[in-house]
Amino acid sequence: MLSDVPLDLPVRPVLPELVAALRGTGAGVLVAPPGTGKTTLAPLAVADEVAGRVLVAQPRRVAARAAARRMAALLGEPLGERVGYAVRGERRSGPRTRVEVVTTGLLVRRLHRDPELAGTGAVLLDECHERQLDADLALAFTVEARAALRPDLWLLAMSATPEADRFAALLGGAGGPAPIVRASSALHPVTRIWAPPPRPVAAPGAGQVDRGLLDHVAATVRRALRERAGDVLVFLPGAGEIAAVASRLADLRDTVAVL
């Protein structure tokens, strides 16, 4: 499957080392910064090596769907062919599916129903540094299943943080820590510029976002475009806030693509 993907991302050079580590011990930890391709390329590399299905566990439903869509797009296939996903109340996979992206909660339920994970050749726990109950349970149950029922099951923890020793110890068990494979990427230094609003605004919470904050975000975007060359990436709580800030920048559309 990986051979069908021409994309060259920073994680690709370490994938042979990762596969060799999994062949040797059946468990491993992959540490790679965000954007290096671990979520999309590592499952495809593992799928080339195991006979069963590869389960990729994500903490959130939106991440599970997005990862599956990205892998399917890289393979030039629709969802549900060799790559699919399953979240609560929704499933896009079929008999040809080799890589299935699921939420950690769904993986825990599957382990309760079938502790052996019959038909599964590997489990990849993505974003394992996010300490959520479902993620911790998924890690504990898969380690136990591999130790007691499925010694042939490959188990890989993937994280963007360099603190991987704890996961290596958990996955390695009594035989010593599992191997850690690290991928590097180019560093892009960031300069922080403090830009408080001209008047106090209500902190974002469960309710409607203060219009004054949206005004200030739009004004800060204008300032950034004046002071720096290049693109501006803005994080906002939801689609409504994105549309509201974009409308405030509508007069820039002749010179700037506001997306």
Residue pairs with C-beta under 8 A, 6 or more apart in sequence:
1 44
1 45
1 47
1 48
1 75
1 82
1 98
1 99
2 15
2 41
2 44
2 45
2 47
2 48
3 48
4 74
4 75
4 76
5 41
5 44
5 74
5 75
7 37
7 41
7 74
9 36
9 37
9 40
9 41
10 32
10 33
10 35
10 36
10 37
10 183
10 184
10 185
10 186
11 30
11 32
11 36
11 37
11 38
11 41
11 42
11 183
12 37
12 41
13 183
14 30
14 32
14 181
14 182
14 183
15 41
15 42
15 45
17 181
18 28
18 30
18 42
18 45
18 156
18 181
19 45
19 46
19 48
19 49
21 28
21 178
21 179
21 181
22 28
22 46
22 49
22 122
22 154
22 156
23 49
24 179
25 172
25 175
25 178
25 179
26 146
26 151
26 152
26 153
26 154
26 155
27 146
27 154
27 155
27 156
27 171
27 172
27 178
28 155
28 156
28 157
28 171
28 178
28 179
28 180
28 181
29 156
29 157
29 158
29 159
29 164
29 167
29 168
29 171
29 178
29 179
29 180
29 181
30 38
30 42
30 156
30 157
30 158
30 159
30 181
30 182
30 183
31 158
31 159
31 160
31 161
31 162
31 164
31 180
31 181
31 182
31 183
32 38
32 158
32 160
32 182
32 183
32 185
33 160
33 183
33 184
33 185
34 160
35 185
36 183
36 185
38 126
38 158
38 160
38 183
39 56
39 67
39 70
39 126
39 158
40 67
40 70
40 71
40 74
42 124
42 156
42 158
43 54
43 56
43 71
43 99
43 101
43 124
44 71
44 74
44 75
44 99
46 54
46 122
46 124
46 154
46 156
47 54
47 82
47 98
47 99
47 122
49 154
50 121
50 122
50 154
51 121
52 119
52 120
52 121
52 122
53 97
53 98
53 99
53 100
53 119
53 120
53 121
54 98
54 99
54 100
54 120
54 121
54 122
54 123
54 124
55 100
55 102
55 107
55 117
55 120
55 122
55 123
55 124
56 64
56 67
56 99
56 100
56 101
56 102
56 124
56 126
57 101
57 102
57 103
57 104
57 107
57 123
57 124
57 125
57 126
57 135
57 138
58 64
58 67
58 101
58 102
58 103
58 104
58 126
58 127
59 103
59 104
59 126
59 127
59 130
59 132
59 134
59 135
60 103
61 87
61 88
61 103
63 126
63 127
64 85
64 86
64 87
64 101
64 102
64 103
65 85
65 87
65 101
67 85
67 101
67 126
68 79
68 83
68 84
68 85
68 92
68 99
68 100
68 101
69 79
71 83
71 99
71 101
72 78
72 79
72 81
72 82
72 83
72 84
75 81
75 82
75 83
77 83
79 85
79 92
80 92
80 93
80 94
80 97
81 94
81 96
81 97
82 96
82 97
82 98
82 99
83 97
83 98
83 99
83 100
83 101
84 91
84 92
84 93
84 94
84 97
84 99
84 100
84 101
85 91
85 92
85 93
85 100
85 101
85 102
86 92
86 93
86 100
86 101
86 102
86 106
87 102
87 103
87 106
88 103
88 105
88 106
93 100
102 110
103 134
104 125
104 132
104 134
104 135
104 137
104 138
105 134
107 123
107 134
107 138
107 142
108 134
108 137
108 138
108 141
110 117
111 117
111 138
111 141
111 142
111 145
112 141
115 141
115 144
115 145
115 149
116 145
116 149
116 150
117 123
117 142
117 145
117 150
117 153
120 153
121 152
121 153
121 154
122 153
122 154
122 155
122 156
123 142
123 153
123 154
123 155
123 156
124 156
124 157
124 158
125 135
125 138
125 139
125 142
125 155
125 156
125 157
125 158
126 158
127 135
127 158
127 159
127 160
128 135
128 139
128 157
128 158
128 159
128 167
129 159
129 160
129 161
129 163
139 157
139 167
139 170
142 153
142 155
143 155
143 170
143 171
143 173
145 153
146 153
146 155
147 173
155 171
157 164
157 167
157 171
159 167
162 182
164 180
165 177
165 180
167 178
168 177
168 178
168 179
168 180
169 177
169 178
171 177
171 178
172 178
195 220
195 223
197 212
197 213
197 216
198 216
199 212
201 210
201 212
201 213
201 216
202 210
202 213
204 210
204 213
204 237
209 237
209 240
209 241
211 244
214 241
214 244
214 245
214 248
215 248
217 234
217 236
217 245
218 245
218 248
218 249
221 232
221 234
221 245
221 249
222 249
222 252
224 232
225 232
225 252
225 256
234 245
236 242
236 245
246 258
249 256
249 258
250 258
252 258
